[in-house]
Structures are given as structure tokens and as C-alpha cells.
Amino acid sequence: MRKLVYYIAATLDGFIAGPDGGDPTGPAGFWPIPEDYVAHLATAYPETLPGPARAALSVTDRGTHFDTVVEGRRTYEIGLRAGVADAYPHLRHLVFSRTLTESPDPAVELVAGDPVATVRELKQQDGKDVWLIGGGELAGALYAEIDELIIKLSPMTIGTGIPLFSDRAAFDPRTWELTDHTVLKSGVAFLTYARPTPAA
């Protein structure tokens, strides 16, 4: 069965964006993008690079982790404001929104229904894993459905902002199993955690 993987960049103090929810890696952003970070993405997670970045870096590898990406409306609109209606044309792209009534791109699927039900259906389909890109609100709604966390931990703090999970997540303490880690010279750490399988 496919897994839902929350693959996301986070600060040491647990934030994925600033208080305004804007793109922290954009032209006015505060998030550092070291060269070794970009190189690691291009080789280890090429499918997670947006289409324009893939073109600029001459990346053609379709990747081995994901073939589907899901995101919330606010995260999707960051790309829209930058003039990119489908940042991941090489992946099946679903956007959860109850307010968008028409997709800005024919390849982007709008989903107005329950994210949990949709993700459970996706997990039953054939294919690679499903990438949850964010944001924190959708991640909070899908908290119980996340099978794996891949945190791109940046060696920075910002004090306040958009947390990894919004308060839509139920209080449900759980311990994750560290299954892989890569620490780059720049200090960025790629940490992979699996949700332990319940004992029979």
C-alpha cells in the first residue's frame, strides 16, 4: 500500500513558513538555500523540485519516491502568485480547497471533499508514495494518516510562524522511528521517520 509522506522543510523551532505564510524561499524570503542542499534535492529527491527549478537545473529524472503530490489551497496559491499554475507537472497534483471552483491549470485536480477520505483512497491505488507538501493546516487535518515524515531541518530559528502542524491536529502523542538521516556540510539535515507499526 502507498504511504502518505509529509516531506517538508522546517526550522529548528518547528516552523515551515513565516507568520504571513508567504514563500520563505522566494525573492523576499528569509530561508537560506545552500548549494549542497539543492544538489542533494536534485540527486535524491528530483521529483520534489518544482518544474521551473527542474528546467533551470536540467533535471529530467522522474524520481523514485513520489508520483503524486497533495497540498492545501494556501500553499498552492504561493505558486499561483509567482505565475506558476502547476509547479509539479511531472506528478499527479491534487489541491484541497473548498473555495476554488475552477482549476487554474487543467492538470491540477481540485478536491473539495474530505482530505482524509481522499488520501485513504489514494493509498489504495497503485503507484509510488503520496507527497504531502503542506501546509500546516492540511498536515494537521491529515495528522493521523501520515505514515512517514521527511524533515529537511534547516539550522535556523525564526521565533514564530506557521507550525509543522496546525491546531487542526488532534492531541495524539506518538513516537516515530528514525530510519534514515543525511547531514549536509551546510548544516541542513534530512531526517526520515517512520510511523511504527502497531503490535499485533
PyMOL commands that set and color helices and strands:
alter all, ss='L'
color gray80, all
select helices_A, chain A and resi 35-44+46-48+51-56+73-81+115-124+136-141+143-145
alter helices_A, ss='H'
color red, helices_A
select strands_A, chain A and resi 4-11+15-17+66-72+92-96+108-111+129-134+148-154+162-163+177-183+189-194
alter strands_A, ss='S'
color yellow, strands_A
deselect
rebuild
show_as cartoon
